[in-house]
C-alpha cells in the first residue's frame, strides 16, 4: 500500500502519518513543495524513533510522480467526492492520495480523476478532518480489505497473559 501527500503543510501531521506508514508497512510519497523541512523537530517528535524505518519518496511535483509511476492506481481522498471510501475496492499496491491541510488536492487534478475520488462521510457543518486521522481511516480500510496482509492481528500483554 502507498500513501501520497500532495504538498503537506504541517510537520506534525506528516510525522504522525509517517509513523502510521511504518506500523503498516506502507510507503509514503511526498509531493513538493512541503510546508516544512524533513529535519524539523515537530516532524521527528510526531514520528518518534520510527522515522528512520520509513520508506519515503520525494517528488518535485505531481507530474514527476506520475512519470515515475505511470500505471499507479491512485485513489484521491477529497471532501468533494461523490463516493465513500467504503464503496471502492482497494488493491494491495494502490496509492491513496491526500492534499495539503489548507486546500486539499487541487481541483485541476480531481476533475481529471473523478472516478477514483473518494470521501470520508461526515456531518455537513464540518469542513474536513485532521489529515493524519483521515489517512489512518482510509488506509486501515484498504488494509482490512486486503486481510491486513503481513500484519500482526493479535497482541500480547506486557506483564500478564491472556486466558486461553
BASEMI-285072 format. One record per residue: residue number from 1; chain; x, y, z of N, C-alpha, C in turn. Coordinates in Angstrom, 3 decimals, decimal comma. Layout:
N
+-----+-------+----------+----------+----------+----------+----------+----------+----------+----------+----------+
!  nr ! kette !      n_u !      n_v !      n_w !     ca_u !     ca_v !     ca_w !      c_u !      c_v !      c_w !
+-----+-------+----------+----------+----------+----------+----------+----------+----------+----------+----------+
! NUM !     A !        X !        Y !        Z !        X !        Y !        Z !        X !        Y !        Z !
...
+-----+-------+----------+----------+----------+----------+----------+----------+----------+----------+----------+
This chain:
164
+-----+-------+----------+----------+----------+----------+----------+----------+----------+----------+----------+
!  nr ! kette !      n_u !      n_v !      n_w !     ca_u !     ca_v !     ca_w !      c_u !      c_v !      c_w !
+-----+-------+----------+----------+----------+----------+----------+----------+----------+----------+----------+
!   1 !     A !    0,848 !   -1,170 !    0,000 !    0,000 !    0,000 !    0,000 !    0,893 !    1,233 !    0,000 !
!   2 !     A !    0,363 !    2,338 !   -0,515 !    1,124 !    3,576 !   -0,648 !    0,260 !    4,775 !   -0,278 !
!   3 !     A !    0,838 !    5,711 !    0,460 !    0,179 !    6,973 !    0,777 !    0,933 !    8,086 !    0,061 !
!   4 !     A !    0,187 !    8,973 !   -0,587 !    0,754 !   10,161 !   -1,224 !    0,244 !   11,378 !   -0,457 !
!   5 !     A !    1,147 !   12,260 !   -0,070 !    0,761 !   13,555 !    0,496 !    1,158 !   14,623 !   -0,519 !
!   6 !     A !    0,154 !   15,317 !   -1,044 !    0,390 !   16,367 !   -2,027 !    0,562 !   17,694 !   -1,293 !
!   7 !     A !    1,782 !   18,174 !   -1,226 !    2,139 !   19,460 !   -0,635 !    1,693 !   19,607 !    0,823 !
!   8 !     A !    2,044 !   18,663 !    1,683 !    1,649 !   18,776 !    3,095 !    2,275 !   20,011 !    3,736 !
!   9 !     A !    1,549 !   20,601 !    4,697 !    1,979 !   21,871 !    5,289 !    2,410 !   21,756 !    6,750 !
!  10 !     A !    1,873 !   20,810 !    7,488 !    2,089 !   20,751 !    8,932 !    2,990 !   19,567 !    9,273 !
!  11 !     A !    4,167 !   19,834 !    9,833 !    5,116 !   18,740 !   10,082 !    4,588 !   17,667 !   11,033 !
!  12 !     A !    3,834 !   18,040 !   12,052 !    3,330 !   17,031 !   12,996 !    2,385 !   16,052 !   12,304 !
!  13 !     A !    1,567 !   16,530 !   11,373 !    0,680 !   15,626 !   10,633 !    1,496 !   14,632 !    9,812 !
!  14 !     A !    2,499 !   15,122 !    9,107 !    3,330 !   14,241 !    8,287 !    4,090 !   13,261 !    9,167 !
!  15 !     A !    4,540 !   13,698 !   10,331 !    5,206 !   12,794 !   11,268 !    4,289 !   11,691 !   11,743 !
!  16 !     A !    3,047 !   12,048 !   12,090 !    2,061 !   11,036 !   12,506 !    1,768 !   10,062 !   11,367 !
!  17 !     A !    1,637 !   10,578 !   10,170 !    1,367 !    9,733 !    9,007 !    2,554 !    8,813 !    8,740 !
!  18 !     A !    3,759 !    9,344 !    8,880 !    4,954 !    8,512 !    8,708 !    4,978 !    7,367 !    9,697 !
!  19 !     A !    4,612 !    7,639 !   10,942 !    4,572 !    6,586 !   11,970 !    3,530 !    5,527 !   11,607 !
!  20 !     A !    2,366 !    5,954 !   11,140 !    1,326 !    5,013 !   10,702 !    1,829 !    4,175 !    9,534 !
!  21 !     A !    2,543 !    4,796 !    8,610 !    3,084 !    4,065 !    7,468 !    4,091 !    3,002 !    7,909 !
!  22 !     A !    4,955 !    3,340 !    8,856 !    5,916 !    2,357 !    9,355 !    5,173 !    1,194 !   10,013 !
!  23 !     A !    4,153 !    1,502 !   10,808 !    3,400 !    0,469 !   11,534 !    2,656 !   -0,475 !   10,603 !
!  24 !     A !    2,374 !   -0,014 !    9,383 !    1,581 !   -0,818 !    8,453 !    2,369 !   -1,311 !    7,245 !
!  25 !     A !    3,655 !   -0,997 !    7,182 !    4,451 !   -1,403 !    6,021 !    4,071 !   -0,656 !    4,759 !
!  26 !     A !    3,605 !    0,563 !    4,918 !    3,131 !    1,379 !    3,808 !    4,208 !    2,381 !    3,394 !
!  27 !     A !    4,382 !    2,580 !    2,105 !    5,325 !    3,584 !    1,610 !    4,669 !    4,954 !    1,624 !
!  28 !     A !    5,472 !    5,983 !    1,920 !    4,995 !    7,362 !    1,943 !    5,647 !    8,128 !    0,802 !
!  29 !     A !    4,822 !    8,790 !    0,001 !    5,283 !    9,566 !   -1,142 !    4,916 !   11,026 !   -0,891 !
!  30 !     A !    5,918 !   11,904 !   -0,868 !    5,721 !   13,323 !   -0,593 !    5,925 !   14,134 !   -1,860 !
!  31 !     A !    4,909 !   14,913 !   -2,220 !    4,993 !   15,756 !   -3,405 !    5,199 !   17,196 !   -2,948 !
!  32 !     A !    6,262 !   17,801 !   -3,425 !    6,639 !   19,162 !   -3,037 !    5,787 !   20,195 !   -3,769 !
!  33 !     A !    5,782 !   21,435 !   -3,226 !    6,571 !   21,893 !   -2,100 !    5,985 !   21,434 !   -0,763 !
!  34 !     A !    6,879 !   21,176 !    0,182 !    6,478 !   20,836 !    1,542 !    6,442 !   22,132 !    2,347 !
!  35 !     A !    5,563 !   22,198 !    3,324 !    5,469 !   23,390 !    4,170 !    6,447 !   23,361 !    5,320 !
!  36 !     A !    7,454 !   22,512 !    5,260 !    8,415 !   22,315 !    6,342 !    9,621 !   21,592 !    5,777 !
!  37 !     A !   10,646 !   21,474 !    6,595 !   11,823 !   20,682 !    6,222 !   11,722 !   19,321 !    6,886 !
!  38 !     A !   12,219 !   18,305 !    6,224 !   12,141 !   16,953 !    6,783 !   13,010 !   16,774 !    8,022 !
!  39 !     A !   13,763 !   17,778 !    8,374 !   14,600 !   17,714 !    9,575 !   13,946 !   18,400 !   10,774 !
!  40 !     A !   12,752 !   18,957 !   10,636 !   12,116 !   19,705 !   11,728 !   11,827 !   18,832 !   12,935 !
!  41 !     A !   11,949 !   19,452 !   14,120 !   11,720 !   18,736 !   15,383 !   10,297 !   18,201 !   15,491 !
!  42 !     A !    9,315 !   18,993 !   15,053 !    7,916 !   18,556 !   15,159 !    7,660 !   17,296 !   14,342 !
!  43 !     A !    8,284 !   17,205 !   13,201 !    8,150 !   16,020 !   12,355 !    8,757 !   14,812 !   13,053 !
!  44 !     A !    9,945 !   14,973 !   13,561 !   10,634 !   13,864 !   14,240 !    9,907 !   13,457 !   15,522 !
!  45 !     A !    9,412 !   14,452 !   16,278 !    8,712 !   14,150 !   17,522 !    7,447 !   13,332 !   17,239 !
!  46 !     A !    6,683 !   13,738 !   16,231 !    5,447 !   13,016 !   15,897 !    5,744 !   11,627 !   15,356 !
!  47 !     A !    6,814 !   11,506 !   14,575 !    7,185 !   10,216 !   14,011 !    7,967 !    9,356 !   14,981 !
!  48 !     A !    8,357 !    9,972 !   16,091 !    9,161 !    9,331 !   17,125 !   10,407 !    8,695 !   16,517 !
!  49 !     A !   10,829 !    7,599 !   17,064 !   12,050 !    6,976 !   16,564 !   11,769 !    6,033 !   15,391 !
!  50 !     A !   10,565 !    6,114 !   14,825 !   10,199 !    5,254 !   13,707 !   10,612 !    5,841 !   12,362 !
!  51 !     A !   10,853 !    7,155 !   12,315 !   11,067 !    7,842 !   11,046 !   12,191 !    7,215 !   10,229 !
!  52 !     A !   13,251 !    6,758 !   10,890 !   14,383 !    6,165 !   10,164 !   14,000 !    4,866 !    9,463 !
!  53 !     A !   12,886 !    4,257 !    9,846 !   12,437 !    2,998 !    9,232 !   11,404 !    3,219 !    8,122 !
!  54 !     A !   11,075 !    4,470 !    7,875 !   10,043 !    4,810 !    6,902 !   10,572 !    4,703 !    5,471 !
!  55 !     A !    9,778 !    4,069 !    4,609 !   10,065 !    4,031 !    3,177 !    9,433 !    5,285 !    2,570 !
!  56 !     A !   10,232 !    6,340 !    2,435 !    9,703 !    7,633 !    1,990 !   10,356 !    8,053 !    0,680 !
!  57 !     A !    9,547 !    8,645 !   -0,205 !    9,996 !    9,089 !   -1,523 !    9,524 !   10,528 !   -1,722 !
!  58 !     A !   10,352 !   11,347 !   -2,370 !   10,007 !   12,752 !   -2,624 !    9,976 !   13,026 !   -4,116 !
!  59 !     A !    9,061 !   13,912 !   -4,505 !    8,897 !   14,285 !   -5,909 !    8,762 !   15,802 !   -5,992 !
!  60 !     A !    9,299 !   16,386 !   -7,021 !    9,237 !   17,842 !   -7,194 !    7,811 !   18,324 !   -7,461 !
!  61 !     A !    7,001 !   17,489 !   -8,117 !    5,613 !   17,858 !   -8,419 !    4,835 !   16,594 !   -8,787 !
!  62 !     A !    3,528 !   16,749 !   -9,001 !    2,674 !   15,616 !   -9,305 !    3,047 !   14,980 !  -10,642 !
!  63 !     A !    3,481 !   15,785 !  -11,595 !    3,875 !   15,263 !  -12,901 !    5,068 !   14,325 !  -12,776 !
!  64 !     A !    6,037 !   14,684 !  -11,925 !    7,183 !   13,800 !  -11,719 !    6,726 !   12,483 !  -11,088 !
!  65 !     A !    5,807 !   12,569 !  -10,116 !    5,283 !   11,347 !   -9,513 !    4,664 !   10,456 !  -10,589 !
!  66 !     A !    3,796 !   11,036 !  -11,432 !    3,130 !   10,258 !  -12,484 !    4,129 !    9,648 !  -13,457 !
!  67 !     A !    5,181 !   10,376 !  -13,778 !    6,172 !    9,834 !  -14,718 !    6,931 !    8,660 !  -14,109 !
!  68 !     A !    7,087 !    8,645 !  -12,802 !    7,809 !    7,557 !  -12,138 !    6,894 !    6,381 !  -11,791 !
!  69 !     A !    5,572 !    6,606 !  -11,815 !    4,590 !    5,557 !  -11,502 !    3,456 !    5,614 !  -12,536 !
!  70 !     A !    3,759 !    5,346 !  -13,800 !    2,767 !    5,544 !  -14,869 !    1,535 !    4,641 !  -14,771 !
!  71 !     A !    1,630 !    3,509 !  -14,131 !    0,485 !    2,590 !  -14,052 !   -0,174 !    2,600 !  -12,667 !
!  72 !     A !    0,168 !    3,557 !  -11,845 !   -0,335 !    3,585 !  -10,467 !   -1,843 !    3,785 !  -10,429 !
!  73 !     A !   -2,501 !    2,983 !   -9,596 !   -3,927 !    3,186 !   -9,307 !   -3,967 !    4,138 !   -8,116 !
!  74 !     A !   -4,466 !    5,348 !   -8,346 !   -4,454 !    6,385 !   -7,311 !   -5,878 !    6,725 !   -6,894 !
!  75 !     A !   -6,176 !    6,484 !   -5,632 !   -7,432 !    6,908 !   -5,029 !   -7,196 !    8,285 !   -4,438 !
!  76 !     A !   -8,055 !    9,240 !   -4,734 !   -7,859 !   10,620 !   -4,289 !   -8,893 !   10,970 !   -3,233 !
!  77 !     A !   -8,405 !   11,147 !   -2,010 !   -9,290 !   11,455 !   -0,892 !   -9,594 !   12,952 !   -0,881 !
!  78 !     A !  -10,878 !   13,270 !   -0,976 !  -11,314 !   14,658 !   -1,010 !  -12,720 !   14,770 !   -0,438 !
!  79 !     A !  -12,988 !   15,860 !    0,250 !  -14,335 !   16,087 !    0,794 !  -15,331 !   16,361 !   -0,331 !
!  80 !     A !  -14,851 !   16,559 !   -1,545 !  -15,715 !   16,898 !   -2,679 !  -16,182 !   15,684 !   -3,481 !
!  81 !     A !  -15,717 !   14,482 !   -3,124 !  -16,025 !   13,281 !   -3,904 !  -17,484 !   12,853 !   -3,740 !
!  82 !     A !  -17,964 !   12,107 !   -4,725 !  -19,332 !   11,581 !   -4,706 !  -19,422 !   10,235 !   -3,991 !
!  83 !     A !  -18,300 !    9,496 !   -3,908 !  -18,319 !    8,142 !   -3,360 !  -17,513 !    8,043 !   -2,074 !
!  84 !     A !  -18,001 !    7,225 !   -1,155 !  -17,318 !    6,976 !    0,104 !  -16,149 !    6,020 !   -0,097 !
!  85 !     A !  -15,171 !    6,129 !    0,756 !  -14,010 !    5,228 !    0,706 !  -14,409 !    3,778 !    0,965 !
!  86 !     A !  -15,552 !    3,535 !    1,554 !  -16,001 !    2,167 !    1,821 !  -16,689 !    1,534 !    0,615 !
!  87 !     A !  -16,924 !    2,301 !   -0,433 !  -17,608 !    1,803 !   -1,628 !  -16,656 !    1,290 !   -2,702 !
!  88 !     A !  -15,358 !    1,407 !   -2,469 !  -14,390 !    1,017 !   -3,500 !  -13,600 !   -0,199 !   -3,047 !
!  89 !     A !  -12,947 !   -0,853 !   -4,008 !  -12,099 !   -1,999 !   -3,711 !  -10,637 !   -1,598 !   -3,881 !
!  90 !     A !   -9,919 !   -1,614 !   -2,777 !   -8,501 !   -1,253 !   -2,785 !   -7,657 !   -2,477 !   -3,099 !
!  91 !     A !   -6,678 !   -2,308 !   -3,968 !   -5,716 !   -3,360 !   -4,245 !   -4,492 !   -3,202 !   -3,357 !
!  92 !     A !   -3,686 !   -4,245 !   -3,193 !   -2,544 !   -4,197 !   -2,276 !   -1,441 !   -3,225 !   -2,694 !
!  93 !     A !   -1,410 !   -2,835 !   -3,965 !   -0,364 !   -1,927 !   -4,440 !   -0,904 !   -0,542 !   -4,784 !
!  94 !     A !   -2,136 !   -0,273 !   -4,386 !   -2,761 !    1,011 !   -4,707 !   -2,101 !    2,163 !   -3,961 !
!  95 !     A !   -2,327 !    3,361 !   -4,483 !   -1,881 !    4,610 !   -3,876 !   -3,126 !    5,359 !   -3,394 !
!  96 !     A !   -3,040 !    5,954 !   -2,218 !   -4,128 !    6,779 !   -1,697 !   -3,545 !    8,163 !   -1,475 !
!  97 !     A !   -4,098 !    9,138 !   -2,174 !   -3,540 !   10,492 !   -2,170 !   -4,382 !   11,429 !   -1,329 !
!  98 !     A !   -3,694 !   12,292 !   -0,574 !   -4,327 !   13,306 !    0,264 !   -3,675 !   14,643 !   -0,049 !
!  99 !     A !   -4,459 !   15,706 !   -0,004 !   -3,938 !   17,034 !   -0,302 !   -3,485 !   17,781 !    0,929 !
! 100 !     A !   -2,995 !   18,990 !    0,699 !   -2,499 !   19,789 !    1,810 !   -3,635 !   20,202 !    2,733 !
! 101 !     A !   -3,274 !   20,455 !    3,973 !   -4,250 !   20,711 !    5,032 !   -5,171 !   21,893 !    4,725 !
! 102 !     A !   -4,662 !   22,946 !    4,122 !   -5,462 !   24,155 !    3,917 !   -6,363 !   24,121 !    2,691 !
! 103 !     A !   -6,084 !   23,237 !    1,728 !   -6,843 !   23,300 !    0,477 !   -7,156 !   21,953 !   -0,149 !
! 104 !     A !   -6,586 !   20,876 !    0,332 !   -6,822 !   19,567 !   -0,266 !   -6,070 !   19,394 !   -1,573 !
! 105 !     A !   -6,491 !   18,405 !   -2,345 !   -5,897 !   18,136 !   -3,662 !   -6,424 !   19,193 !   -4,628 !
! 106 !     A !   -5,570 !   19,776 !   -5,455 !   -6,051 !   20,787 !   -6,407 !   -7,179 !   20,249 !   -7,291 !
! 107 !     A !   -8,185 !   21,091 !   -7,510 !   -9,338 !   20,680 !   -8,306 !   -8,955 !   20,304 !   -9,732 !
! 108 !     A !   -7,879 !   20,878 !  -10,256 !   -7,414 !   20,529 !  -11,600 !   -7,033 !   19,057 !  -11,675 !
! 109 !     A !   -6,505 !   18,520 !  -10,587 !   -6,171 !   17,091 !  -10,533 !   -7,440 !   16,270 !  -10,313 !
! 110 !     A !   -8,325 !   16,747 !   -9,452 !   -9,543 !   15,997 !   -9,142 !  -10,436 !   15,796 !  -10,362 !
! 111 !     A !  -10,644 !   16,837 !  -11,149 !  -11,557 !   16,708 !  -12,297 !  -11,036 !   15,725 !  -13,344 !
! 112 !     A !   -9,738 !   15,511 !  -13,382 !   -9,151 !   14,544 !  -14,306 !   -9,238 !   13,111 !  -13,769 !
! 113 !     A !   -9,644 !   12,959 !  -12,510 !   -9,645 !   11,641 !  -11,859 !  -10,933 !   11,401 !  -11,080 !
! 114 !     A !  -12,036 !   11,883 !  -11,581 !  -13,308 !   11,816 !  -10,861 !  -13,675 !   10,400 !  -10,425 !
! 115 !     A !  -13,390 !    9,400 !  -11,269 !  -13,795 !    8,029 !  -10,963 !  -13,019 !    7,413 !   -9,796 !
! 116 !     A !  -11,900 !    8,001 !   -9,421 !  -11,129 !    7,469 !   -8,291 !  -11,105 !    8,421 !   -7,093 !
! 117 !     A !  -12,002 !    9,393 !   -7,086 !  -12,119 !   10,299 !   -5,934 !  -13,021 !    9,653 !   -4,881 !
! 118 !     A !  -12,565 !    9,692 !   -3,633 !  -13,305 !    9,094 !   -2,524 !  -13,367 !   10,082 !   -1,362 !
! 119 !     A !  -14,368 !    9,880 !   -0,505 !  -14,514 !   10,777 !    0,641 !  -14,816 !    9,990 !    1,899 !
! 120 !     A !  -14,557 !   10,623 !    3,028 !  -14,932 !   10,096 !    4,339 !  -16,233 !   10,798 !    4,721 !
! 121 !     A !  -17,311 !   10,056 !    4,934 !  -18,568 !   10,718 !    5,313 !  -18,440 !   11,470 !    6,635 !
! 122 !     A !  -19,065 !   12,644 !    6,693 !  -19,083 !   13,442 !    7,919 !  -20,270 !   14,394 !    7,865 !
! 123 !     A !  -20,582 !   14,979 !    8,978 !  -21,691 !   15,920 !    9,039 !  -21,405 !   17,133 !    8,153 !
! 124 !     A !  -22,443 !   17,726 !    7,562 !  -22,229 !   18,801 !    6,579 !  -21,596 !   20,068 !    7,156 !
! 125 !     A !  -21,751 !   20,323 !    8,443 !  -21,175 !   21,544 !    9,011 !  -19,674 !   21,439 !    9,281 !
! 126 !     A !  -19,106 !   20,251 !    9,079 !  -17,666 !   20,056 !    9,270 !  -16,976 !   20,138 !    7,916 !
! 127 !     A !  -15,956 !   20,993 !    7,812 !  -15,241 !   21,180 !    6,551 !  -14,369 !   19,980 !    6,217 !
! 128 !     A !  -13,625 !   19,483 !    7,225 !  -12,737 !   18,348 !    6,978 !  -12,233 !   17,791 !    8,293 !
! 129 !     A !  -11,634 !   16,616 !    8,226 !  -10,981 !   16,003 !    9,375 !   -9,499 !   16,342 !    9,355 !
! 130 !     A !   -8,816 !   16,089 !   10,459 !   -7,372 !   16,234 !   10,506 !   -6,745 !   15,296 !    9,485 !
! 131 !     A !   -5,702 !   15,746 !    8,813 !   -5,071 !   14,967 !    7,749 !   -4,572 !   13,614 !    8,242 !
! 132 !     A !   -3,876 !   13,572 !    9,367 !   -3,340 !   12,277 !    9,820 !   -4,460 !   11,322 !   10,215 !
! 133 !     A !   -5,565 !   11,850 !   10,757 !   -6,716 !   10,989 !   11,061 !   -7,337 !   10,447 !    9,777 !
! 134 !     A !   -7,451 !   11,304 !    8,779 !   -8,032 !   10,871 !    7,501 !   -7,207 !    9,771 !    6,848 !
! 135 !     A !   -5,891 !    9,936 !    6,881 !   -5,017 !    8,903 !    6,314 !   -5,235 !    7,580 !    7,043 !
! 136 !     A !   -5,272 !    7,620 !    8,368 !   -5,447 !    6,390 !    9,150 !   -6,778 !    5,721 !    8,839 !
! 137 !     A !   -7,839 !    6,482 !    8,740 !   -9,170 !    5,927 !    8,472 !   -9,179 !    5,180 !    7,137 !
! 138 !     A !   -8,739 !    5,841 !    6,082 !   -8,806 !    5,245 !    4,741 !   -7,774 !    4,128 !    4,588 !
! 139 !     A !   -6,576 !    4,335 !    5,098 !   -5,538 !    3,312 !    4,973 !   -5,959 !    2,023 !    5,661 !
! 140 !     A !   -6,507 !    2,106 !    6,855 !   -6,890 !    0,878 !    7,552 !   -8,059 !    0,160 !    6,879 !
! 141 !     A !   -8,931 !    0,891 !    6,212 !   -9,972 !    0,219 !    5,426 !   -9,332 !   -0,520 !    4,246 !
! 142 !     A !   -8,380 !    0,130 !    3,589 !   -7,692 !   -0,523 !    2,472 !   -6,946 !   -1,763 !    2,949 !
! 143 !     A !   -6,289 !   -1,666 !    4,094 !   -5,578 !   -2,816 !    4,653 !   -6,545 !   -3,922 !    5,065 !
! 144 !     A !   -7,686 !   -3,544 !    5,653 !   -8,698 !   -4,541 !    6,044 !   -9,184 !   -5,301 !    4,815 !
! 145 !     A !   -9,439 !   -4,573 !    3,727 !   -9,893 !   -5,227 !    2,506 !   -8,859 !   -6,210 !    1,969 !
! 146 !     A !   -7,615 !   -6,001 !    2,295 !   -6,536 !   -6,886 !    1,846 !   -6,070 !   -7,805 !    2,970 !
! 147 !     A !   -6,969 !   -8,055 !    3,925 !   -6,740 !   -9,006 !    5,031 !   -5,513 !   -8,679 !    5,879 !
! 148 !     A !   -5,188 !   -7,394 !    5,996 !   -4,034 !   -6,961 !    6,796 !   -2,805 !   -7,797 !    6,455 !
! 149 !     A !   -2,592 !   -8,022 !    5,181 !   -1,527 !   -8,888 !    4,692 !   -0,178 !   -8,578 !    5,349 !
! 150 !     A !    0,389 !   -9,575 !    6,008 !    1,696 !   -9,450 !    6,636 !    1,705 !   -8,749 !    7,974 !
! 151 !     A !    0,546 !   -8,300 !    8,443 !    0,493 !   -7,565 !    9,705 !    0,090 !   -8,486 !   10,847 !
! 152 !     A !    0,557 !   -8,166 !   12,020 !    0,181 !   -8,905 !   13,222 !   -1,216 !   -8,465 !   13,634 !
! 153 !     A !   -2,136 !   -9,406 !   13,794 !   -3,516 !   -9,044 !   14,131 !   -3,903 !   -9,402 !   15,555 !
! 154 !     A !   -3,009 !  -10,019 !   16,314 !   -3,271 !  -10,332 !   17,717 !   -2,105 !   -9,824 !   18,552 !
! 155 !     A !   -2,396 !   -9,318 !   19,726 !   -1,353 !   -8,760 !   20,570 !   -1,210 !   -9,495 !   21,888 !
! 156 !     A !   -0,125 !   -9,205 !   22,582 !    0,152 !   -9,806 !   23,888 !    0,248 !   -8,707 !   24,933 !
! 157 !     A !   -0,125 !   -9,050 !   26,144 !    0,031 !   -8,128 !   27,262 !    1,509 !   -8,054 !   27,636 !
! 158 !     A !    1,907 !   -7,015 !   28,360 !    3,304 !   -6,841 !   28,732 !    3,699 !   -7,732 !   29,920 !
! 159 !     A !    2,909 !   -7,683 !   31,001 !    3,270 !   -8,425 !   32,210 !    2,464 !   -9,704 !   32,401 !
! 160 !     A !    1,211 !   -9,670 !   32,004 !    0,312 !  -10,811 !   32,217 !    0,046 !  -11,494 !   30,884 !
! 161 !     A !   -0,779 !  -12,523 !   30,910 !   -1,089 !  -13,262 !   29,689 !   -2,601 !  -13,393 !   29,542 !
! 162 !     A !   -3,068 !  -13,411 !   28,315 !   -4,480 !  -13,646 !   28,038 !   -4,837 !  -15,073 !   28,423 !
! 163 !     A !   -6,084 !  -15,257 !   28,888 !   -6,547 !  -16,614 !   29,185 !   -6,769 !  -17,347 !   27,871 !
! 164 !     A !   -6,462 !  -18,618 !   27,880 !   -6,595 !  -19,421 !   26,653 !   -8,012 !  -19,702 !   26,318 !
+-----+-------+----------+----------+----------+----------+----------+----------+----------+----------+----------+
